[in-house]
Amino acid sequence: MERATASSGHLPVMYAQVLDGLRIVGDGAYLDGTFGRGGHARGVLAQLGPGGRLLVMDKDPEAIAVAEREFGADPRVAIFRGSFAALAGWEATAAGLDGVLFDLGVSSPQLDVAERGFSFGKDGPLDMRMDPDSGESAAQWLARADEREIADVLWTYGEERQSRRIARAIVADREATPLLRTAQLAELIARVMPRGDSKSDKGRIHPATRSFQAIRIFINRELADLELGLEAAMARLKPGGRLAVISFHSLEDRIVKRFIGARAKAPPANRRMPVERAFTPSLRAIGGAIKAGDDETAANPRARSAVLRVAEKLEGEA
Ligand SMILES: C[S@@+](CC[C@H](N)C(=O)[O-])C[C@H]1O[C@@H](n2cnc3c(N)ncnc32)[C@H](O)[C@@H]1O
């Protein structure tokens, strides 16, 4: 299988495994809920015949502009800017889908452009919104949230052990100087981090890594969107249709694993529930957690933390 190139600045993760997992049929309908720069979408389209359909979504206007430019003229392709959480509300999905892909998180171009405000390594406005036209930016939220809320977000979505210390410093500093730039926040975190904690367990990551991840997940409501997106995909998949999800951290993967597990396997017997409820599986897990191979992780550091899960919808209830 020919692999997509990185000409667009984003190397698709586990490209061959995703396309295998979706088990594409030429006249099927497939939805890529996270178009990014189209690495996976391009691969799906290459396997579709004239009767096939490719529906693409992204929250990010720049991703959608790329999709319009590259695929806008192809009658098999439909494009929608918005969250995959709302995919079932998009009319184009009403006829049912043979496959749904979510390749979660941010794309390389989002991280690389300082103006998007995702990166602690590149100074830019503290924004972090995948959709810059909706919701609060990171700067707006950090200006109004109280110390407890900030600490909770850093702890819940970043597992940052110094969450309280960082939150206290943010609230103290913002009195004098509003936090408006990514470099300001990264420096603040590096300053307050105790020596032993200023690096990761493996001693390699920047002290702001976990906090930036946490704020990004919170600002973009990533976990809530994922839960809604999985439900919506389930509602629109046809029997035999495939769901493929790539996660980049354990919070996401736990949601995907539980979602599939709860629909694929009967819950363990419960002594307090004497009458056994009939369980009809609505999904079949296709293998377990799939990881990128050594060659890919050597070439693309983003692939190191990626986990792909694939499931097939069964006949019966969603
Ligand atoms: C990892 S990239 C996808 C890369 C893509 N598979 C490729 O090969 O180019 C994730 C993309 O999904 C988008 N995204 C993340 N969460 C989303 C959501 N809930 N709804 C729609 N788009 C989302 C981001 O804006 C970003 O462009």
The ligand as a Gaussian input file, in Angstrom:
#p B3LYP/6-31G(d) Opt

LIG

0 1
 C       -4.014000      14.478000      14.276000
 S       -4.774000      15.601000      13.202000
 C       -5.416000      14.590000      11.927000
 C       -4.431000      14.334000      10.842000
 C       -4.976000      13.627000       9.639000
 N       -5.413000      12.282000       9.931000
 C       -3.940000      13.600000       8.530000
 O       -3.457000      12.524000       8.193000
 O       -3.609000      14.668000       8.001000
 C       -6.216000      16.021000      14.066000
 C       -7.132000      16.999000      13.340000
 O       -8.418000      16.815000      13.875000
 C       -9.016000      18.024000      14.183000
 N       -9.921000      17.760000      15.300000
 C       -9.598000      17.398000      16.552000
 N      -10.702000      17.192000      17.263000
 C      -11.747000      17.396000      16.435000
 C      -13.169000      17.314000      16.584000
 N      -13.734000      17.011000      17.742000
 N      -13.935000      17.556000      15.507000
 C      -13.389000      17.889000      14.310000
 N      -12.051000      18.010000      14.120000
 C      -11.251000      17.749000      15.167000
 C       -7.904000      18.980000      14.463000
 O       -8.282000      20.304000      14.147000
 C       -6.798000      18.464000      13.530000
 O       -6.858000      19.124000      12.291000

